[in-house]
Amino acid sequence: MLEIRNLHVSIADQEIIKGLNLKVKAGEVHSIMGPNGSGKSTLAQVLAGRASYVVTEGEIIFEGKDLLELAPEERACEGIFMAFQYPVEIPGVANTYLLREALNSIRKYRGLEPLKHVEFARLAKEKMGIMGMADNLLKRSVNEGFSGGEKKKNEIFQMQILEPKLAILDETDSGLDIDALKVVADGVNALRSPERAFVIITHYQRLLDYIVPDFVHVLVDGRILKSGGKELAFELEDRGYGWVEEEARKAVNN
Amino acid sequence: MSIDLEKLAEQEYKYGFFTDIEQEIAPKGLGEDTIRLISSKKQEPEWLLEWRLKAYRHWLTMKEPRWAHVSFPPIDYQNISYYAAPKVKVGPKSLDEIDPEIRKTYEKLGIPLDEQMMLAGVAVDAVFDSVSVITTFKEKLAEVGVIFCSISDAVREHPALVKKYLGFVVPQNDNFYAALNSAVFTDGSFVYIPKGVRCPMELSTYFRINAESTGQFERTLIIAEEGSYVSYLEGCTAPKRDENQLHAAVVELIAHKDATIKYSTIQNWYPGNAEGEGGIYNFVTKRGRCVGRNSHISWTQVETGSAITWKYPSCILEGDGSVGEFYSVALTNRRQQADTGTKMIHIGKNTSSTIVSKGISAGHGQNTYRGLVQIGKDASGARNYTQCDSMLIGDKCGAHTFPYIEVKNSTAQMEHEASTSKIGEDQIFYCQQRGLSAENAVSLIVNGFCKEVFKELPFEFAIEAEKLLSISLEGSVG
């Protein structure tokens, strides 16, 4: 589904990602872990198409298409969704309005008829239930006055409505209490399917107790230094990231 | 950033076509002869001619105001034609008598004049250059005593009312453009709502400038008697031309005791091209007097067109407990300039006013809010709330705010909130990530920004306003 080859990314002339390789197949859940400033969020932004991040080398192929050639909205329409680390507020625009516009824009791209108001309302109500969100969050302006937890739930709620092929969660667990974390994880797990893949970016192993990944990758200084199964996350939790760097250095020296 | 916020593309002005019909156009130039010509064309009584001439003589002593934050070359008032009319009988009795070309024009503008086609039950007065071509639903309105007709017809059919109220709010010598209008005004709408009547439908006037090198000087007069209610809407368009055309209107509203007038404007005059050539100079005086106790005047405007807008719909709150409101969205794209706002003059006790202004600047647009809130010494218990927000799209445009507040009574309560924001690239990216194009994202965000104002518009027009805003923003993101 997704293949990243030798990716180099700079922002304001500073190289952040320095030759990253990653393959994600449909149905898989990959977790990207790493210390602050290692390039985790940069990777998410680049996948979503943020233009201030400049790809200097390498390629990203998504479902056979050159992702870097596509505008952010085209990527969304192709099935890429990013749950933002800091969801923005859009005053005066109802949550439900943005989402209906978004869904219908994606449907149009795929040659489908727009959903009628009633159909959309039914869909939204169903998904709100799953996320345990209050009805009034639909009518309120996008993220305006939402608590941290509500914002993150809203991201996952949007993901449920848009049903992406590839979902990227950028530190969705940060700032969540344990109850909210469980709701978010349930929301994600409900969407797991053989056709869908997840890239979950996180600092902590905590989220992975609830969303069990197939692969864990350790990103340090713009490169993936180590990959493994879910047990790697536990090891990182115990030992930190230092030993991974140490191991990598030794490997280079040998 | 894949969105080039600075790129300005020439947007298509949808209403820029010209209707080729036989017209009667007065020779260019302005003098007492011109005024006599207009007055005789309209078969006006002597008093009105004298009223016009008085205005003209005063105008000659006045200077163009230059305090607004707009710039334009001097206007040659002798190079304008002050009267243009389609060559048909003035005031056709039925729809069949309207020139089919004019009818087509209004159809193209989305204003069907055919009464059967009017779904929403909106009565329309259609003003084409200098004359009103038709007023629909006249008879139906007459059943409840509402008078809705062109001001020319009103002069003939209801002279006492016109004589009493013309200049009642905006005197002939009020300001340069109002004086000019008083001298040469050609047509416009007249509305009279009798005591206790709630006008059964929306009234609307559609102004169309068609002829070249002419000015449009319309005059609208709305009188709401005790306990009555009326909602009125005006729309405006003009063909695309390289030259600037002058539109200097005067609108006067009079609300008696317990009466309410809601006046909405969707102004979409041709704004000129990307280089700033052509477009309408929209120099307009709009003012209402709340003369009676608990009377209420509400202005809502959506200003997206015109090369230059100079306009301050105001309320004079004389009656105790009277209420004035001003809700405004002004958008300047390309090289448009707008200096707009309001005046709320509190004279009566316990009067209150609300001002919500949303200015949006894109391209090289310059957008100014200018407002005056004045609390007179006897206006005890007066209240004002002002909210004034500006949004910038790109970095070549400007937003300016000049709020004036004068309080002479210590019991007054004033609130003023203002904000300036740049449309966030984060917001645009967020919407794009959800599948919307950058352009749709901008229009979504801007419409959200304007929501408080749009909700004041009659429903159908609110939708129209949203669409218009999106079209006007086209080309503001590349």
Chai-1 contact restraints between the chains, C-beta under 6 A:
chainA,res_idxA,chainB,res_idxB,connection_type,confidence,min_distance_angstrom,max_distance_angstrom,comment,restraint_id
A,A48,B,Q433,contact,1.0,0.0,6.0,A-B,restraint_1
A,A51,B,M1,contact,1.0,0.0,6.0,A-B,restraint_2
A,A51,B,S2,contact,1.0,0.0,6.0,A-B,restraint_3
A,A71,B,S2,contact,1.0,0.0,6.0,A-B,restraint_4
A,P72,B,Q432,contact,1.0,0.0,6.0,A-B,restraint_5
A,P72,B,Q433,contact,1.0,0.0,6.0,A-B,restraint_6
A,E73,B,Q432,contact,1.0,0.0,6.0,A-B,restraint_7
A,E73,B,G435,contact,1.0,0.0,6.0,A-B,restraint_8
A,E73,B,L436,contact,1.0,0.0,6.0,A-B,restraint_9
A,E73,B,S437,contact,1.0,0.0,6.0,A-B,restraint_10
A,A76,B,Q433,contact,1.0,0.0,6.0,A-B,restraint_11
A,A76,B,R434,contact,1.0,0.0,6.0,A-B,restraint_12
A,A76,B,G435,contact,1.0,0.0,6.0,A-B,restraint_13
A,C77,B,G435,contact,1.0,0.0,6.0,A-B,restraint_14
A,M82,B,Q433,contact,1.0,0.0,6.0,A-B,restraint_15
A,V88,B,D426,contact,1.0,0.0,6.0,A-B,restraint_16
A,V88,B,Q427,contact,1.0,0.0,6.0,A-B,restraint_17
A,V88,B,Y430,contact,1.0,0.0,6.0,A-B,restraint_18
A,I90,B,Q427,contact,1.0,0.0,6.0,A-B,restraint_19
A,I90,B,I445,contact,1.0,0.0,6.0,A-B,restraint_20
A,I90,B,G448,contact,1.0,0.0,6.0,A-B,restraint_21
A,P91,B,G448,contact,1.0,0.0,6.0,A-B,restraint_22
A,G92,B,G448,contact,1.0,0.0,6.0,A-B,restraint_23
A,G92,B,F449,contact,1.0,0.0,6.0,A-B,restraint_24
A,G92,B,K451,contact,1.0,0.0,6.0,A-B,restraint_25
A,V93,B,L444,contact,1.0,0.0,6.0,A-B,restraint_26
A,V93,B,G448,contact,1.0,0.0,6.0,A-B,restraint_27
A,A102,B,R434,contact,1.0,0.0,6.0,A-B,restraint_28
A,A102,B,G435,contact,1.0,0.0,6.0,A-B,restraint_29
A,A102,B,L436,contact,1.0,0.0,6.0,A-B,restraint_30
A,S105,B,G435,contact,1.0,0.0,6.0,A-B,restraint_31
A,S105,B,L436,contact,1.0,0.0,6.0,A-B,restraint_32
A,I106,B,G435,contact,1.0,0.0,6.0,A-B,restraint_33
